């Protein structure tokens, strides 16, 4: 057997192992629920023959817990796209409006960070551009956890804030916008051809926090993919090499998403009822004054506890959207 056959066999074996692991993430939780349902039925039958108030109350609580887990399992079943299991790259950009919009972008960043923490996901700041006075001009986060992209893909679009601005001396009400893009984090072994001649690479001095070393050396890297016009940048690391590697990874994610968008666009042409969430669409409004309300304009779900939402409790919006679309969303390319 030649070396090529050996490596092909190795790759096939690894692929089978990955498929088995993926199936176990479905089979094991489902089997656990089935066993709990059977156990609950047995307890219910015992209570019919020999009533017990305390055990009856525990049975009710267990039934409610099982119902919640079944709902969570059903929701997860909506994540059927091949990329849903992946980590997510989340890009936030402040809209027009100066300091107020930049502050809103930082609030959005905190909201998603808190959401990730609630899920047990890890968050890595890949790139961050500070605002002049407060907030951020933009940020790129990598949120790592099973199904991170599947859940967060519902969040792509424009988020609108209405509040009395703390930066307005006359205490007037302002409307601000921040855009959010979600990309799947693709594996390094996925074949996405990027030719050297198609890249324009610029280095520059990083801005914002990071210490004197960061500001005095040209450690930041910006990569422009000439055929597509996609631009990625990284300045989070002190090493120019690390920043270049990060920017290349971001570029690969973007190009992967663009190709995915093309495929989804073809499908959308055959489905006139398919919802389209693209850049420039206002998906949600967060109103702080004169009343408190978070309104998702796609599902019409409204929640009055805006502070709870800003603390990361966005699952009701994600769940409502996945149920409405059946877990199928159009891709979002810049």
N, C-alpha and C positions, 0 to 999 in steps of 0.2 A: 504493500500500500504506500503510495507516494505521500509527500508532506502535505500537498494540497488536499488530498482526500482526508488526511488526518484532521486538518484544521476545519474542513467542512463538517466532518463528523462531530468535532468538538462544538462547533457553533450550533449544529442541530440539537445536540444533547443539552446545551445551555438553553436553547429556545424552548425545549420540552419542559425543562425544569422551571423556567419562568412561567410557562402556561399552567403547570401544575400548581405553583404558588398562587397564581392569580385565581384559579378555580377554588382553591382552599379558602381564599378570603371571602368567597360567596357561600361555599358549602358549609364550612364550620359554623359561622354565625347562624345560618338557617337551621342547621341541625340542633344547635343549642336552644333556639327558640322552640322548635318542635318538642324537644325533651321537656322544656319548662311548661309548655301547654299540656302535655300528657300528665306531668306531675300535678299541675293545678286541677285537672279534671279528677284525678284520683282523690285529692284532698276534698274537692266538692262532693264527691260521692260519699266520703266518710262523714262529712258534715250533715248530709241528709239523714244518715242513720243515727248520728250522735252529735247534735248541735253543740257548738262551742263559740261563744260570743267573741272571745279574743282571737281564736283561730280564724273565725269568719272575717274579722276586720283585716287580718294579715292576708287572707286570700284575696280580699278586695284590692288591697294595695299591690299585691303581686300581679293581679289581672291588669291593673292600670299600667304597671311597669312594662308588662308584656305588650300591651297595646302601643305604648310609646316606642318600643323597640321595633315592633312590626311596621309602624309608620316610618321610622328612620330607615329600615331596610327597604321599604317600598320606594322611599325617596331616592335612596342610593341606586335602586334599579333603574332610575331615569338617567343615570350617568352611563350611557351606552356607547358614547363616542370613543374610538380607540385612544384618544389623547386625554380623556377625562382623568385617568389615574395619575397623570404626571404632576410634577411640581409646577408652580405658576410664577411667571414673571409679571409683576404689576408695575405699570408706569403711570405716574401721576404728574400732571402739568397744570400750573395755575393759569387761569384765563385772564382776560383783560381786567384791569381794576387795581393794579398796583398792590399796595400793602394788604388791603382787605382780601384780595383774591389769593395772595400768597399765604396769608394766614389760614384761609379756608383750605388750601392745598395741604398745609401741615396738619390741619384737623382731620382731613380725609386719610392722610397717612397714619395718624394715630388710630383712627377707627379700624382700619384694616389690620394694623398691628395687634390691636386688642382682640379682634375677631380671631386672628391666627392663634393667639395665646389661648383663647377659649377652646379652640379645636385641638390644642396640643401640637400645633405646627411650629416650626422654627422660622424665624424671619432674618434675612440677611440684607443689609442695605448695600446694594451694588453700586449705586451712584446717588449723589445728593447735591443739589445746588441751592444754597441758602438765599433767602430774600434780602433785599437791601436793609430793611428796618425790622421785619419780623417774618415768620413763616418760611416757606420755601418756594422757589420758582418751579422746582420739579424734583422728582425722585424716582429711582427704580429699585424695587424690592424683589427679592426672590423668596417666595413662601414655599417651604418644603414640607410635604406631608401627603399621604395617600389621598387622591381625589382633590387636591388643592385646586388644580385647574378646572376640574369638572364643576366645582361649586362656584369659583370666582369668575368663570367666563360670563356669568349673568350680570356682572358688575361693569362691563365695558360700556362706556358712554359718558355723557356730560352730567355732572352732579351740580345742582343749583342751591345756593344758600341765600336765605332772606333773613336779615337780622338788623338790629341797630348796631352800627359799627363802633367798636371800642376805639377806633382810630379817628373817628369824626368828632371834633370838638363841639359840633352842634347837635350831636346825638341823632343824626338822621338815619333812616332805614336804607340799607344798601342791599343790592342783589349781586352776588358773585358766582363765578363758575369755576369748576375744575374738571378737567377731563381725565378719564381713567381708561387705560388699555390693559388687556390681559392677554398674555401669550403663554403657550405651553413651553416648558423647559425641555428641550429635546436632548436626547442622548448624544454624546460625542461621537458615537459610531454610526449615527444616521448619515447617509450619503447625501450631503448638500454641497454641490460643487461651487466653490468660491475661488475664482482665479485671481492671482496676485495682480494682474494687469487691470482688473476691474475695481481695485481698491485704491482709495486716496487716504493716506494715513497722516494725520497731523498730531504733533505733540505741543503741549502748552503748559503753562504754570497753573496748577490747581488753585481754586479759590475756596474760601470758607475755612471751616475748622480743619485741623490736621497738623498743626505745628509749623515751625519755621522751615523745616526741611521740605515739606510739601510745597510751600509757597515760593521757595527760592529755586527749585529745580523744575524742569519741564517733564514732570512725571505723568501728567494727565494725557490721555490719548483719545483722539476722535477719529473714527473710521467712517468713510463715505463709500457706499457700494454704488458705483457709477451707473450700472445698468438699471437699477431699481430706484436710485435716489435715497435709499434708506441710510440714515445717519445714526450711529451709536457712539456713545462716549462713556468713559469711566475715569474717575479721579479719586476713588475711595482709597486706593492703596498708595503707598509711598514709592513702590517699584513701578517704573514705566512698563517693564515686561509683564507684571501682573495685571496692570490696567489694560494693556493691549490684549491679553488673553481674555479678560472679562468682556471687553468691547467686542471681541470676535465671537464670543459665546452669545452675547446679546444679538449680534448681527445674524448668527445662525438661527436663533429663535425667531427673529423677525421674518427671515426669508422662508423658513418653514411655514410660518403662519400665512404669509402671502400666498404660497403655493396651496395651502389648505383652503384659503379664501376662494381661490379660482375654482376649486372643486365644488365648494359649497354654493358658489354663485351659479354654477351649471345646474345643481339640484334645485336651487331656488326658482329658476326659470320655469321648472316643471311643477312648481307648487305655489300658486298665487296667494295662498293663505298663510304662507310661512312668514313669521315676523322678522323684521330686519332692524337690527340694532347696529348702527354705524356711527362713526365719528361725527359729532355735530348734533346728535340726537340727545334730547334732554330726557334722561330716564327717571330721574328722581329729584324731588324738591325737599329741602330741609328748612322749615320755617321756625324761627326762634321768636319773632315778634311780628304782629301783636298777639298771636296765639302760638301754640307749639303743635307742630304737625310734620310728619315725614310722609310724603305721598309718592308712591311709585306709579308713574304715569302709564306703565305698560300693563300692570295687573290691577291697578286701582286700589291696591292695598294701602291703607292709611293707618299710621300709628301715632298716638299723641305724645308718647314719652320720648321726646327727641334726644334727651340726654342719655337714655338707655341705649338708643341706637348709636350715638356717637361713642359710647363705651364698647362698641363692637358687637352689639346684639342685632346683627343684620340677617340672621338665618331666616326669619319669617319672609323677608323679601326674596331671598334666594330660593326658598322652598316654593313660594307662590309662583315665581317665574319658571322654575323647572316643571312644576305641575302644569302650568299653562302651555308650555312649549313641548312638553314631553321630553325635556332634556336636550332638545335639538336647537342650537342657536347658530346664526350665521357668524362667520369669522369676522374679525375686526382688524383691518389693516390701516396703518396711518396713511 
